[in-house]
Amino acid sequence: MARRVLVVEDNADIAELVALHLRDLGCEVVLAADGMAGYELATAGPWDLIVLDLMLPRMEGLELCRRLRAGDSYTPILMLTARSSEIDRVVGLEMGADDYLTKPFSMRELIARVKAIFRRLDALGKDDAESDRPRIAVGEMTIDPEKRQVVIGGAPVELTAREFDLLFHFARHPGRVYTRQQLLDLVWGYGHEGYEHTVNSHINRLRAKIEPDPSHPTYVLTVWGVGYKFNDRLAAAGRTETAGTR
């Protein structure tokens, strides 16, 4: 079955070029030229991916992204932005975008990111087919992969899509040490050299949200000179419960 991709982009030339390359991948592509039209199409779904420009008429991409992430369904979002400052990229990721590309970008890079997102979707689908994806409880933290929710001490924690994937991957493999390059391959789905800083920034933001003291992490630990791991001692003292049980 063809992947369904919604491209929300007000520049007709860019939109058609993106659509052309996505169709070459075998995707079914629908275009929207403004944020309001994009939102209406997005909520009418389902979609396998939304390619979303940041600067849009009628409704900006950040607001569209925020509204979609406030809903119950989850669709990967690849954000396109002409802004190059780090704060704009961080805001997009914090709003729930899975990945971003800064204009001007190459179609080769775009397709590499899209393929990476699709590989991650396939991996998640395989996990769903092979198991009931149990909740993971460690210390004060409970991770529910079905609802993509994290609760610490009874309080929900708002994570971006990538932060959740990163935490869930760590928690499923406590004690295993991952290099930044391995995390790019396993969580992001691509391993381009020079993107290791992306892993660092995501882990820093994740720690700021889940750790009682981010400067002295309890859950996600640094293995100096190598990478990161999930605290296996804490995991060993915790429990794993099947989804739907109490």
Residue pairs with C-beta under 8 A, 6 or more apart in sequence:
2 26
2 27
2 28
3 25
3 26
3 27
3 28
3 48
3 49
3 118
4 27
4 28
4 30
4 45
4 46
4 47
4 48
4 49
5 22
5 27
5 28
5 29
5 30
5 47
5 48
5 49
5 50
5 51
5 114
6 29
6 30
6 32
6 38
6 41
6 42
6 47
6 49
6 50
6 51
7 15
7 18
7 19
7 22
7 29
7 30
7 31
7 32
7 50
7 51
8 31
8 32
8 34
8 35
8 37
8 38
8 41
8 42
8 50
8 51
8 52
8 53
8 56
8 61
8 64
9 15
9 18
9 31
9 32
9 33
9 51
9 53
9 56
9 80
10 33
10 34
10 53
10 55
10 56
10 57
11 53
12 33
14 53
14 80
14 103
15 31
15 33
16 31
17 107
18 29
18 51
18 107
18 110
19 29
19 31
21 107
21 110
21 111
22 29
22 51
22 111
22 114
23 29
25 111
25 114
25 115
27 48
30 41
32 38
32 41
33 57
34 56
34 57
34 58
34 59
35 56
35 57
35 58
35 59
35 60
35 61
35 63
35 64
36 58
36 59
37 58
38 50
38 52
38 56
38 59
38 64
39 59
39 64
39 67
39 68
42 50
42 64
42 68
42 75
43 68
43 71
45 73
45 75
46 73
46 75
47 75
48 75
48 76
48 118
48 121
49 75
49 76
49 77
49 78
49 114
49 117
49 118
50 68
50 75
50 76
50 77
50 78
51 78
51 80
51 114
52 61
52 64
52 65
52 77
52 78
52 79
52 80
52 97
53 61
53 79
53 80
53 81
54 60
54 61
54 62
54 79
54 80
54 81
54 82
54 83
54 88
54 92
55 61
55 81
55 82
55 83
56 64
61 79
61 80
61 81
61 92
62 91
62 92
62 95
65 77
65 79
65 92
65 95
65 96
65 97
66 95
66 96
68 75
68 77
68 96
69 95
69 96
69 161
74 148
74 161
76 98
76 99
76 117
76 120
76 121
76 161
77 96
77 97
77 98
77 99
77 161
78 97
78 98
78 99
78 100
78 101
78 110
78 113
78 114
78 117
79 92
79 97
79 99
79 100
79 101
80 100
80 101
80 103
80 105
81 88
81 89
81 92
81 100
81 101
81 102
81 103
82 102
82 103
83 89
83 102
84 102
89 100
89 102
90 201
90 205
92 100
93 100
93 160
93 162
93 202
94 160
94 205
95 160
96 160
96 161
97 160
97 161
98 117
98 161
98 162
99 113
99 116
99 117
99 162
99 188
101 109
101 110
101 113
112 190
112 192
113 190
115 189
116 188
116 189
116 190
117 189
119 189
120 165
120 187
120 188
120 189
127 133
127 145
132 242
132 243
132 244
133 145
133 146
133 243
134 145
134 240
134 241
134 242
134 243
135 142
135 143
135 144
135 145
135 146
135 240
135 241
135 242
135 243
136 142
136 143
136 145
136 168
136 171
136 172
136 238
136 240
137 143
137 238
137 239
137 240
137 241
138 171
138 174
138 219
138 230
138 231
138 234
138 235
138 238
139 218
139 219
139 234
139 237
139 238
140 152
140 153
141 150
141 151
141 152
141 210
141 219
142 150
142 151
142 152
143 149
143 150
143 167
143 168
143 171
144 150
144 151
144 243
145 168
145 243
146 243
148 161
148 164
149 156
150 156
150 157
150 159
150 164
150 167
150 210
151 157
152 210
157 209
157 210
158 209
159 167
159 206
159 209
160 205
162 187
162 188
162 202
163 202
163 205
163 206
163 209
165 187
166 183
166 187
166 202
166 203
166 206
167 206
167 210
167 219
167 220
169 183
169 186
169 187
170 178
170 219
170 220
170 228
170 229
170 230
171 230
171 235
173 230
174 229
174 230
174 231
174 232
174 234
174 235
174 236
175 229
175 230
175 232
175 235
176 229
176 230
177 223
177 226
177 227
177 228
177 229
178 186
178 227
178 228
178 229
179 226
179 227
180 196
180 199
180 200
180 227
180 228
181 191
181 193
181 196
182 227
183 199
183 227
183 228
184 190
184 191
184 192
184 195
184 196
184 198
184 199
185 191
188 195
188 198
203 220
203 228
204 214
206 220
207 214
207 217
207 219
207 220
208 214
210 219
210 220
211 217
211 218
211 219
211 220
212 218
217 231
218 231
218 234
219 230
219 231
219 234
220 228
220 229
220 230
220 231
221 228
221 229
221 230
221 231
222 228
223 229
